[in-house]
């Protein structure tokens, strides 16, 4: 079983939450988003998931094995790097970055 944390509840985040929640050998344990209204709406549908506005709490949670990033593209690289440095597996929605330059 792989425990998943999802960052971002915009367009794709709720779809990822729904799909990972019904996937064998995967369990969504934590979701982070800055918007309280999104967290409150989905927390009633997924009562066993921890919802937070703090991405660092999710990334540093020892229960989270993999971090799924579904945020605006400008946040993809910094969040992915932070998750990788924390020893997590990472899935980033496309595109990974807005430019090829560093």
C-alpha positions in Angstrom: 0.0 0.0 0.0 1.3 3.4 -0.9 0.1 6.4 1.1 -0.5 9.5 -1.1 -0.6 13.2 -0.4 -2.1 15.5 -2.9 -1.2 19.2 -3.2 -3.8 21.3 -5.0 -7.5 21.1 -5.3 -8.0 23.3 -8.4 -9.2 21.7 -11.6 -7.4 18.4 -11.5 -6.9 17.9 -7.7 -10.4 16.7 -7.0 -10.2 14.2 -9.9 -6.9 12.9 -8.6 -8.3 12.6 -5.1 -11.3 10.6 -6.4 -9.2 8.3 -8.6 -6.5 7.6 -6.1 -9.2 6.9 -3.5 -10.6 4.0 -5.5 -7.2 2.6 -6.7 -6.1 -0.7 -5.2 -2.9 -0.5 -3.2 -3.2 3.3 -2.8 -4.6 5.4 0.0 -4.9 9.2 0.1 -3.9 10.2 3.6 -3.5 13.9 3.2 -4.5 16.8 0.9 -3.2 20.4 1.0 -4.7 23.5 -0.6 -4.6 27.2 0.4 -8.4 27.6 0.0 -10.4 26.7 3.0 -13.6 26.5 1.0 -12.2 23.7 -1.2 -10.9 21.8 1.8 -14.2 22.0 3.7 -16.2 20.9 0.6 -14.1 17.8 0.0 -13.4 16.9 3.6 -17.1 15.9 4.0 -16.7 13.5 1.1 -13.4 12.0 2.4 -13.6 11.9 6.2 -10.6 9.6 6.6 -8.3 12.1 4.7 -6.4 14.8 6.6 -6.9 18.2 5.0 -4.5 21.1 5.5 -3.5 24.5 4.2 0.2 23.8 4.9 2.0 22.0 2.1 5.1 21.5 4.4 3.0 19.6 6.8 1.9 17.2 4.0 5.4 16.9 2.5 7.0 16.2 5.9 4.4 13.8 7.1 6.1 10.4 7.7 2.8 8.7 6.7 3.0 10.1 3.1 5.0 8.0 0.7 4.2 9.9 -2.5 3.3 13.5 -3.2 1.0 14.3 -6.2 1.3 17.9 -7.3 -1.6 19.6 -9.0 -0.9 23.3 -8.5 -0.3 26.2 -10.9 2.7 25.4 -13.0 4.9 28.0 -11.3 4.8 25.9 -8.1 5.5 22.6 -9.7 9.3 22.7 -9.5 9.7 24.1 -6.0 7.1 21.7 -4.6 8.5 18.7 -6.4 12.1 19.5 -5.3 10.9 19.9 -1.7 9.1 16.5 -1.8 12.1 14.8 -3.4 14.4 16.2 -0.8 12.0 14.8 1.8 12.5 11.4 0.3 9.0 11.1 -1.3 8.0 9.7 -4.6 6.6 12.5 -6.8 4.0 12.8 -9.5 3.6 16.2 -11.1 0.7 17.1 -13.4 1.8 18.4 -16.8 3.6 20.6 -17.7 6.5 20.1 -15.3 7.7 23.6 -15.9 6.8 26.6 -18.0 10.3 27.0 -19.6 13.2 24.8 -20.3 15.7 27.2 -18.9 16.8 27.2 -15.2 
